[in-house]
Amino acid sequence: MTSTDSATEPSTKPGPADDGRRRRRWGRAAALVAAALALLFLGTRLSLLPGLGDIFGEETHDRSGPAVLKSIQDMSRYEAAAGSFQVVVDLEKDTKYVPDVIRGSRTLYVGAGTVSAYVDLGRVTSGGVVVNKDRTTAEIRLPHAVLGKPALDPDRSYAVSKQRGLLDRLGDFFSDNPGSEQAVNKLAALHIGDAAKESGLAERAEKNTTAMLKGLLESLGFEQVTVSYGTEGTSGS
């Protein structure tokens, strides 16, 4: 009588040894997480104690190179007035037929800056200053005051809120300059410049320039000083 031996297949069920190794791995992972949380908690608590806050504190290193002088320009402007302005910029960008949650952005930004008004004394020609023989009267013809470019103050300008769609967030993640505020900066400067034009800053600069020249010349012995503004007696810009 012939008997047939059946081949035994290896069992795929985890044995006690596998369960032990799995438990040890999970135990080590849990221990590492617990140690990281303990260090984080310890650093937070130590930062509240006098003298120990710098142990886990963040350090900032300035590795910038030296500033390089590119050019020097002689100035003949008399800055006679300056205005301080503030504007709230609400900039929203939408994409047609795409929900804002997918593609779009909205930034609420407070821009603060100054605009100066000056008179370019370098444009006064020889015919723009007339003095009598006795040097008692003087007539001065100056160009009209001009507004300078708005200068934003980074210490007083800030973003109140930023809302971006999913694609915009992904773009910021892979961009070299995420969350750029260049657009709102330009818009803030534009609005501040428009406000300066309506503020009477140029007229104030001419008034102050007149007072300065009269005070200077009268201290030199002139009895009558007349200051006017226009294109006559001045050169082109």
C-alpha atoms as one frame of an Amber mdcrd trajectory, in Angstrom:
protein
   0.000   0.000   0.000   1.531   3.304  -1.199   1.181   6.440   0.894   1.519
   9.999  -0.494   3.229  12.632   1.654   1.550  16.025   1.377   3.887  19.082
   1.234   3.412  21.466   4.100   3.312  25.193   3.164   4.884  27.754   5.484
   2.344  29.655   7.546   1.818  33.333   6.634   0.352  34.229   9.989   2.630
  36.364  12.152   4.171  34.473  14.938   5.015  35.567  18.442   8.467  36.737
  17.321   6.976  39.039  14.666   4.525  40.477  17.145   7.351  41.188  19.543
   9.428  42.999  16.923   6.413  45.052  15.849   5.682  46.064  19.416   9.325
  47.056  19.949   9.310  49.225  16.802   6.124  50.961  17.860   7.563  51.397
  21.310  10.714  53.077  19.973   8.654  55.370  17.735   6.425  56.356  20.629
   9.479  56.990  22.785  10.992  59.290  20.132   7.750  61.255  19.796   7.475
  61.550  23.560  11.086  62.749  23.805  10.512  65.394  21.089   7.376  66.645
  22.819   9.211  66.730  26.141  12.037  68.819  24.641   9.529  71.174  23.056
   7.651  71.546  26.334  10.898  72.015  28.226  12.057  74.715  25.824   8.728
  76.525  26.156   8.859  76.430  29.954  12.502  77.494  30.092  11.802  80.475
  27.872   9.554  81.785  30.643  12.375  81.676  33.216  14.738  84.658  33.495
  18.108  83.951  31.949  17.125  80.609  30.399  15.115  81.796  27.434  18.130
  81.848  25.123  18.867  78.119  25.517  16.197  77.125  22.997  15.725  80.583
  21.512  15.847  81.364  17.815  18.981  83.084  16.556  19.161  85.514  13.651
  22.362  85.898  11.646  22.878  88.769   9.223  25.120  87.435   6.441  24.480
  90.325   4.053  27.375  91.734   2.101  28.496  95.360   2.362  26.502  98.038
   0.581  28.070  99.129  -2.704  28.007 102.774  -3.798  26.608 102.911  -7.331
  26.496 106.655  -8.024  26.594 110.121  -6.458  24.415 112.974  -7.647  24.734
 116.599  -6.568  21.413 118.009  -5.438  20.216 121.600  -5.667  16.717 121.009
  -4.373  15.255 122.787  -1.409  12.801 120.445   0.290  10.347 122.870   1.786
   7.511 120.586   2.899   6.692 116.937   3.524   3.425 115.142   4.108   2.722
 111.881   5.934  -0.008 109.698   4.443  -1.717 106.386   5.143  -3.927 104.305
   2.861  -5.773 100.995   3.208  -5.321  98.918   0.044  -7.887  96.200  -0.712
  -6.497  94.266  -3.686  -8.495  91.346  -5.081  -7.549  89.132  -8.040 -10.088
  86.772  -9.597 -10.026  84.212 -12.391 -13.009  83.873 -14.690 -15.137  80.764
 -14.205 -12.899  79.550 -11.357 -14.047  79.734  -7.709 -11.983  81.928  -5.411
 -11.255  78.940  -3.191  -9.389  77.362  -6.132  -7.770  80.360  -7.806  -7.822
  83.913  -6.515  -6.395  86.175  -3.866  -7.383  89.137  -1.744  -4.982  91.236
   0.329  -5.865  93.913   2.841  -2.817  96.115   3.318  -2.109  99.290   5.281
   0.467 101.462   3.524   2.090 104.410   5.275   4.605 106.755   3.734   5.744
 110.292   3.093   5.870 112.630   0.107   8.188 115.619  -0.037   7.741 118.800
  -2.037  10.795 120.681  -3.255  11.886 123.646  -5.345  14.742 122.989  -7.768
  17.029 125.989  -7.226  19.439 124.607  -9.798  17.043 125.580 -12.582  17.267
 129.297 -11.772  19.185 131.131 -14.519  21.049 134.430 -14.308  17.915 136.236
 -15.462  15.935 134.714 -12.639  17.612 136.900  -9.991  17.534 140.715 -10.332
  19.245 142.931  -7.733  19.374 146.742  -7.830  22.640 148.681  -7.609  22.168
 149.590  -3.967  21.518 145.925  -3.123  18.370 146.866  -1.277  15.781 145.137
  -3.460  15.828 141.683  -5.031  13.472 139.914  -7.417  13.752 136.132  -7.639
  11.963 133.938 -10.163  11.787 130.247  -9.236  10.260 127.170 -10.870   7.113
 125.808  -9.324   7.462 123.301  -6.504   7.427 119.638  -7.498   6.308 116.581
  -5.556   8.803 113.805  -4.976   8.083 110.105  -5.260   6.164 108.518  -2.381
   8.445 106.721   0.072   6.745 103.862   1.935   7.739 103.307   5.549   8.240
  99.536   6.139   7.948  99.991   9.899   4.440 101.429   9.586   3.186  99.408
   6.602   1.775  95.932   7.117  -0.627  93.339   5.729  -3.837  93.007   7.715
  -5.062  89.826   6.036  -4.277  87.580   3.073  -6.693  85.194   1.412  -5.420
  82.902  -1.339  -6.919  80.054  -3.308  -5.497  76.539  -3.342  -3.533  77.032
  -6.581  -2.123  80.337  -5.344  -0.940  78.685  -2.121   0.757  75.949  -4.120
   2.361  78.594  -6.322   3.694  80.412  -3.251   5.071  77.118  -1.942   7.135
  76.482  -5.067   7.975  80.134  -5.740  11.286  81.773  -4.847   9.376  84.799
  -3.546   6.213  83.527  -1.842   3.558  86.003  -0.777   5.168  88.936  -2.593
   3.700  92.299  -1.567   5.088  94.139  -4.575   1.652  94.711  -6.112   0.108
  96.206  -2.964   3.229  98.307  -2.365   2.929  99.840  -5.826  -0.779 100.426
  -5.369  -0.245 102.034  -1.967   2.420 104.355  -3.407   0.085 105.276  -6.272
  -2.769 106.203  -3.930  -0.439 108.147  -1.628   0.924 110.088  -4.614  -2.600
 110.964  -5.743  -3.493 112.117  -2.238  -0.381 114.313  -2.115  -1.440 116.076
  -5.319  -4.763 117.022  -3.735  -3.297 118.012  -0.376  -1.841 121.387  -1.363
   1.651 120.181  -0.465   3.293 121.893  -3.460   1.697 125.231  -2.583   2.895
 124.833   0.995   6.434 124.208  -0.275   6.407 127.413  -2.331   5.164 129.404
   0.640   7.920 127.995   2.865  10.564 128.608   0.198   9.466 132.226  -0.108
   9.682 132.711   3.652  13.151 131.145   3.737  14.567 133.349   0.955  13.053
 136.528   2.346  14.436 135.817   5.787  17.893 135.036   4.372  18.154 138.091
   2.115  16.696 140.474   4.659  19.324 139.334   7.127  21.927 140.340   4.509
  20.563 143.900   4.300  17.937 143.687   1.570  14.902 145.783   2.353  12.519
 144.413  -0.257  12.506 140.832  -1.551  10.033 139.576  -4.151   9.768 135.852
  -4.915   7.582 134.549  -7.738   7.154 131.179  -9.413   6.866 130.232 -13.078
   8.860 129.208 -16.129  10.369 132.629 -16.904  13.940 132.931 -15.661  14.300
 129.154 -15.213  15.865 126.461 -17.334  14.253 123.214 -18.409  14.334 120.202
 -16.131
